[in-house]
Amino acid sequence: MTNPSSVNPAAFEGKNVIVTGAASGFGTAIAEQFAAGGANVVVADINAEGAAAVAGRLPRALPFTVDVAEPDQIKALIDFTVAEFGSIDVLANNAGAPHRICHALDIDIETWDRQFAINARSVFAATKYAVPHMPDGGVIVNTASISAIRPRPGRLAYNASKGAVETLTRALATELAPRIRVNAVNPVASPTGFVKLATGAAEMTPEDEAAIVAGIPMGRQAVPADVAAAVTFLASPAAEFLTGVCLDVDGGRSIQ
């Protein structure tokens, strides 16, 4: 597990939690942290084998295969969770995908549309379908990106879609308060497969890693446990007066 000790052992006791994109990276760490806090967790991912593996090593966890680019599949995820657990207390919209780094004008329309379907529309769809099943109130935590506020060249569609997640978070927070809180996290680059997908490289070179770290005052990339700790904090009673917050988990990158 990824440093689950940072969670109060009873912080989420009996709570029902959905984590999308939970078969790897940030999502796995988020699912682990919620499970460590006593939650019932649905481990949702397009990677069925990966979701099953993560759920299999957690207590009170179930896997579910979902392509978040497909609203009908998101609705099926919500229906499954309610059928198994009865209601939803926390929705962690973590699933996302980058596109290959390229000049803005070289992005085709299909790539643009798919980036928004996966990274932004999925957040709206999951919220739309989940909120009616939060009878006692609840919390939604979205994974945006530091790219939403500090965009880097070559990632236009990704940057824009994550900016949309920030706006969705704040707009939903105003409409769903006071019963439901909506927050987001903005992670900086992490040494996960996510960056490799964007670059097309099999592995990040030491030079690539050094270039990323050079822009982070804390002197390292984010690790999944950093993001999971922020997500579980925002979902916890300790953050009960926080809504519409987009928390930068970036080691100071955004202030450079």
Secondary structure in CASP SS format (residue, H / E / C, confidence):
PFRMAT SS
TARGET T0000
AUTHOR 0000-0000-0000
METHOD secondary structure of the structure
MODEL  1
M C 1.00
T C 1.00
N C 1.00
P H 1.00
S H 1.00
S H 1.00
V C 1.00
N C 1.00
P C 1.00
A C 1.00
A C 1.00
F C 1.00
E C 1.00
G C 1.00
K C 1.00
N E 1.00
V E 1.00
I E 1.00
V E 1.00
T E 1.00
G C 1.00
A C 1.00
A C 1.00
S C 1.00
G H 1.00
F H 1.00
G H 1.00
T H 1.00
A H 1.00
I H 1.00
A H 1.00
E H 1.00
Q H 1.00
F H 1.00
A H 1.00
A H 1.00
G C 1.00
G C 1.00
A C 1.00
N E 1.00
V E 1.00
V E 1.00
V E 1.00
A E 1.00
D E 1.00
I C 1.00
N C 1.00
A H 1.00
E H 1.00
G H 1.00
A H 1.00
A H 1.00
A H 1.00
V H 1.00
A H 1.00
G H 1.00
R C 1.00
L C 1.00
P C 1.00
R C 1.00
A E 1.00
L E 1.00
P E 1.00
F E 1.00
T E 1.00
V C 1.00
D C 1.00
V C 1.00
A C 1.00
E C 1.00
P H 1.00
D H 1.00
Q H 1.00
I H 1.00
K H 1.00
A H 1.00
L H 1.00
I H 1.00
D H 1.00
F H 1.00
T H 1.00
V H 1.00
A H 1.00
E H 1.00
F H 1.00
G C 1.00
S C 1.00
I C 1.00
D C 1.00
V E 1.00
L E 1.00
A E 1.00
N E 1.00
N C 1.00
A C 1.00
G C 1.00
A C 1.00
P C 1.00
H C 1.00
R C 1.00
I C 1.00
C C 1.00
H C 1.00
A H 1.00
L H 1.00
D H 1.00
I C 1.00
D C 1.00
I H 1.00
E H 1.00
T H 1.00
W H 1.00
D H 1.00
R H 1.00
Q H 1.00
F H 1.00
A H 1.00
I H 1.00
N H 1.00
A H 1.00
R H 1.00
S H 1.00
V H 1.00
F H 1.00
A H 1.00
A H 1.00
T H 1.00
K H 1.00
Y H 1.00
A H 1.00
V H 1.00
P H 1.00
H H 1.00
M C 1.00
P C 1.00
D C 1.00
G C 1.00
G E 1.00
V E 1.00
I E 1.00
V E 1.00
N E 1.00
T E 1.00
A C 1.00
S C 1.00
I H 1.00
S H 1.00
A H 1.00
I C 1.00
R C 1.00
P C 1.00
R C 1.00
P C 1.00
G C 1.00
R C 1.00
L H 1.00
A H 1.00
Y H 1.00
N H 1.00
A H 1.00
S H 1.00
K H 1.00
G H 1.00
A H 1.00
V H 1.00
E H 1.00
T H 1.00
L H 1.00
T H 1.00
R H 1.00
A H 1.00
L H 1.00
A H 1.00
T H 1.00
E H 1.00
L H 1.00
A C 1.00
P C 1.00
R C 1.00
I E 1.00
R E 1.00
V E 1.00
N E 1.00
A E 1.00
V E 1.00
N E 1.00
P E 1.00
V C 1.00
A C 1.00
S C 1.00
P C 1.00
T C 1.00
G H 1.00
F H 1.00
V H 1.00
K H 1.00
L H 1.00
A H 1.00
T H 1.00
G C 1.00
A C 1.00
A C 1.00
E C 1.00
M C 1.00
T C 1.00
P H 1.00
E H 1.00
D H 1.00
E H 1.00
A H 1.00
A H 1.00
I H 1.00
V H 1.00
A C 1.00
G C 1.00
I C 1.00
P C 1.00
M C 1.00
G C 1.00
R C 1.00
Q C 1.00
A C 1.00
V C 1.00
P H 1.00
A H 1.00
D H 1.00
V H 1.00
A H 1.00
A H 1.00
A H 1.00
V H 1.00
T H 1.00
F H 1.00
L H 1.00
A H 1.00
S C 1.00
P H 1.00
A H 1.00
A H 1.00
E C 1.00
F C 1.00
L C 1.00
T C 1.00
G C 1.00
V C 1.00
C E 1.00
L E 1.00
D E 1.00
V E 1.00
D C 1.00
G C 1.00
G C 1.00
R H 1.00
S H 1.00
I H 1.00
Q C 1.00
END
